[in-house]
Amino acid sequence: MDFRLSEEQQLLIDGFQKFLQRDAKPLAERFRDQLIPVSDMRSIQQAMLDFGVGTGVVEEQLGGMGVDSLTTGLLQFELSRCSPDLAVTALIQNIVGKLIRYVPEGKKQSYVDDVLAVRRFGCVGMSEPDAGSQITAVRCRAVEDGDDYVINGEKMWISNGGYSDFIFLLARFNDDPVGGLGLILVERTDGYQTSDISKMGLNSQSTAQVSFEDVRVPKSNLMIAPGQAMKTLLISLAGYRPLVSLMALGVAQASLDASVRYAQERTQHGKPIAGHQLISAKIGEMATKIEAGKLLAFQALSQVDRDERSDISAAMSKWYGTEVACDVVSEAMQIHGGNGITTEYPIEYMYRAVRPFMVTEGTNEIQKLSIGRALTGIDAFG
Ligand SMILES: Cc1cc2nc3c(=O)[nH]c(=O)nc-3n(C[C@H](O)[C@H](O)[C@H](O)COP(=O)(O)OP(=O)(O)OC[C@H]3O[C@@H](n4cnc5c(N)ncnc54)[C@H](O)[C@@H]3O)c2cc1C
């Protein structure tokens, strides 16, 4: 195994770090805990395209850059280290970019052009108020009516929902729990409504409830037919669990960076607190946890890039990386003492921002059950 970045990746990351400090950090600080308006979000996401962030994933045959999963992971880690909110929006653009090949032919080119240029924001709607870990419980229904489908139902927790011009919607076309689910393109102009959800963190980007009330879309908008959708989505989305892990670890890295500086500068009992063994040991543990989490994610992403089986390492990476990231940020808060819980310092923001990553993209409990099922061949979900 070779753990070195290529010269090209190193140059990319160096340039991206400079860009983030100059352009992204001021925006993230200006909108701390407030929703970044769609026009500002669009501009910053457009600027990041040069580095291959977001829709950089779109394959070269469609006009994109075809950025590989491992490089995407390196970029998402750095972006989240600067702003987890911007990283979430970029991740969803990335998922949309990955699925854009399924947009029906008549509309595909205009979607590819607009998504590549971030003229349109998309989102992916799978979860519902009563269908989270159990995706087969999806109730949002598409009913045939002449040349159209009429859609009714609710989607929940939809990242970029409030920004979205369109949604790739997982809907129920018949009662077969898995075989009845299909993916369909619905445009904002077709009439879906969004309402942003107020959360403990990550409020600078949109997470929305999306409602469909007799929303009529042409049958030709069907992207992945019922029966094919779940399998296709599972394969297409294989690389996203390690990316979420790296985003959580990016926040953890930022909290470690701040803790190292703080421990060097803050003096108690006659010396910098870094000189007290318990603080020094905390820093050692934090750095090791981040490194271990990154290696698991890199392994999973390398498997995705080589088209190898990646489900087990992706699940390991997702639960382990997000869990140690939360531990690390909690220790960073402890190192900062009283200052850690104030809004003068960045740690309390990170503490609130990192926690949702243990839930999203499949909860950590579900990841562990998936690993157990893969190893034993026995399903313990029910
Ligand atoms: C910030 C954020 C962004 C998100 N973005 C999107 C998005 O863009 N699109 C989208 O479709 N969804 C999105 N989600 C939804 C996310 O995928 C779900 O929250 C997740 O799948 C969990 O579903 P739930 O919240 O309904 O929890 P539930 O499934 O109700 O789980 C509740 C608890 O029960 C546990 N549990 C459930 N089943 C089992 C079992 N069989 N055995 C043991 N424990 C179990 C879970 O681990 C959890 O601890 C997002 C969520 C968050 C927090």
PDBQT file of the ligand as one rigid body, heavy atoms in Angstrom, charges set to zero:
ROOT
HETATM    1  C1  LIG A 401     -27.668  16.607   8.688  1.00  0.00    +0.000 C 
HETATM    2  C2  LIG A 401     -28.432  15.545   7.965  1.00  0.00    +0.000 A 
HETATM    3  C3  LIG A 401     -28.515  15.571   6.577  1.00  0.00    +0.000 A 
HETATM    4  C4  LIG A 401     -29.249  14.609   5.894  1.00  0.00    +0.000 A 
HETATM    5  N1  LIG A 401     -29.367  14.690   4.525  1.00  0.00    +0.000 NA
HETATM    6  C5  LIG A 401     -30.178  13.834   3.873  1.00  0.00    +0.000 A 
HETATM    7  C6  LIG A 401     -30.424  13.976   2.464  1.00  0.00    +0.000 A 
HETATM    8  O1  LIG A 401     -29.870  14.871   1.790  1.00  0.00    +0.000 OA
HETATM    9  N2  LIG A 401     -31.296  13.119   1.863  1.00  0.00    +0.000 N 
HETATM   10  C7  LIG A 401     -31.924  12.123   2.549  1.00  0.00    +0.000 A 
HETATM   11  O2  LIG A 401     -32.685  11.384   1.944  1.00  0.00    +0.000 OA
HETATM   12  N3  LIG A 401     -31.716  11.962   3.888  1.00  0.00    +0.000 NA
HETATM   13  C8  LIG A 401     -30.873  12.786   4.558  1.00  0.00    +0.000 A 
HETATM   14  N4  LIG A 401     -30.668  12.641   5.919  1.00  0.00    +0.000 N 
HETATM   15  C9  LIG A 401     -31.410  11.611   6.637  1.00  0.00    +0.000 C 
HETATM   16  C10 LIG A 401     -30.570  10.500   7.213  1.00  0.00    +0.000 C 
HETATM   17  O3  LIG A 401     -30.173   9.631   6.193  1.00  0.00    +0.000 OA
HETATM   18  C11 LIG A 401     -31.422   9.841   8.302  1.00  0.00    +0.000 C 
HETATM   19  O4  LIG A 401     -31.490  10.751   9.383  1.00  0.00    +0.000 OA
HETATM   20  C12 LIG A 401     -30.834   8.536   8.780  1.00  0.00    +0.000 C 
HETATM   21  O5  LIG A 401     -30.976   7.558   7.775  1.00  0.00    +0.000 OA
HETATM   22  C13 LIG A 401     -31.525   8.044  10.047  1.00  0.00    +0.000 C 
HETATM   23  O6  LIG A 401     -32.914   8.062   9.933  1.00  0.00    +0.000 OA
HETATM   24  P1  LIG A 401     -33.794   8.697  11.113  1.00  0.00    +0.000 P 
HETATM   25  O7  LIG A 401     -33.250  10.035  11.406  1.00  0.00    +0.000 OA
HETATM   26  O8  LIG A 401     -35.208   8.572  10.715  1.00  0.00    +0.000 OA
HETATM   27  O9  LIG A 401     -33.509   7.794  12.370  1.00  0.00    +0.000 OA
HETATM   28  P2  LIG A 401     -34.183   6.369  12.700  1.00  0.00    +0.000 P 
HETATM   29  O10 LIG A 401     -34.019   5.455  11.538  1.00  0.00    +0.000 OA
HETATM   30  O11 LIG A 401     -35.542   6.569  13.247  1.00  0.00    +0.000 OA
HETATM   31  O12 LIG A 401     -33.231   5.857  13.856  1.00  0.00    +0.000 OA
HETATM   32  C14 LIG A 401     -33.381   6.253  15.228  1.00  0.00    +0.000 C 
HETATM   33  C15 LIG A 401     -32.383   5.451  16.059  1.00  0.00    +0.000 C 
HETATM   34  O13 LIG A 401     -32.704   4.045  15.979  1.00  0.00    +0.000 OA
HETATM   35  C16 LIG A 401     -31.575   3.328  15.502  1.00  0.00    +0.000 C 
HETATM   36  N5  LIG A 401     -32.040   2.211  14.668  1.00  0.00    +0.000 N 
HETATM   37  C17 LIG A 401     -32.897   2.237  13.608  1.00  0.00    +0.000 A 
HETATM   38  N6  LIG A 401     -33.067   1.007  13.125  1.00  0.00    +0.000 NA
HETATM   39  C18 LIG A 401     -32.318   0.182  13.892  1.00  0.00    +0.000 A 
HETATM   40  C19 LIG A 401     -32.091  -1.240  13.899  1.00  0.00    +0.000 A 
HETATM   41  N7  LIG A 401     -32.631  -2.052  12.988  1.00  0.00    +0.000 N 
HETATM   42  N8  LIG A 401     -31.271  -1.735  14.846  1.00  0.00    +0.000 NA
HETATM   43  C20 LIG A 401     -30.668  -0.928  15.747  1.00  0.00    +0.000 A 
HETATM   44  N9  LIG A 401     -30.848   0.408  15.788  1.00  0.00    +0.000 NA
HETATM   45  C21 LIG A 401     -31.671   0.941  14.880  1.00  0.00    +0.000 A 
HETATM   46  C22 LIG A 401     -30.748   4.329  14.700  1.00  0.00    +0.000 C 
HETATM   47  O14 LIG A 401     -29.400   3.927  14.599  1.00  0.00    +0.000 OA
HETATM   48  C23 LIG A 401     -30.946   5.583  15.554  1.00  0.00    +0.000 C 
HETATM   49  O15 LIG A 401     -30.056   5.548  16.625  1.00  0.00    +0.000 OA
HETATM   50  C24 LIG A 401     -29.906  13.580   6.618  1.00  0.00    +0.000 A 
HETATM   51  C25 LIG A 401     -29.809  13.544   8.011  1.00  0.00    +0.000 A 
HETATM   52  C26 LIG A 401     -29.088  14.503   8.681  1.00  0.00    +0.000 A 
HETATM   53  C27 LIG A 401     -29.025  14.446  10.192  1.00  0.00    +0.000 C 
ENDROOT
TORSDOF 0
